[in-house]
């Protein structure tokens, strides 16, 4: 079973890398992932620190969820222009491809998560605080920044209607 799982990991890693670098074939990207995996596994610090690394990475999920939910439900009212999501310079381009308000609230949310006692349900508290803070910040900043305003006032069909 462990062999099957590792083969699937190699396959998906190679496929992901092939999607990022289209000129390189899947065989070579899978080989590169395999060589990198073996090389990293020879370093004890990488293997021992993996659990802490994934825990730290997982701590970002609650603040990201808070921002995404608040943005989609309350700022954009469940409406997106799907093709514009991938257009460089489009309405969702914000500031060089980044929404600085969202990034700031994810950073704040990470601090909220880390400082909230477990008894207060860290994830739920973080989603609520981050989402509320993001929504209030967007409402206050929308009139002053064209990039934020343009991304939040797109009037298209709800996503459900596009299916």
Buried (B, 14 or more C-beta within 10 A) or exposed (E): EEEEEEEEEBEEBBBEBBEEEEEEEEEBBBEBBBEEEEEEEEEEEEEEEEEEEEEEEEBBBBBBBBBBBBBBEBBBEEBBBEEBEEEEEBBBBBEEEEBBBBEBBBEBBBEBBEEBEEEEEBBEBBBBBBBBBBBEBBEEBBEEBEBBBBBBEBEBEEBEEEE
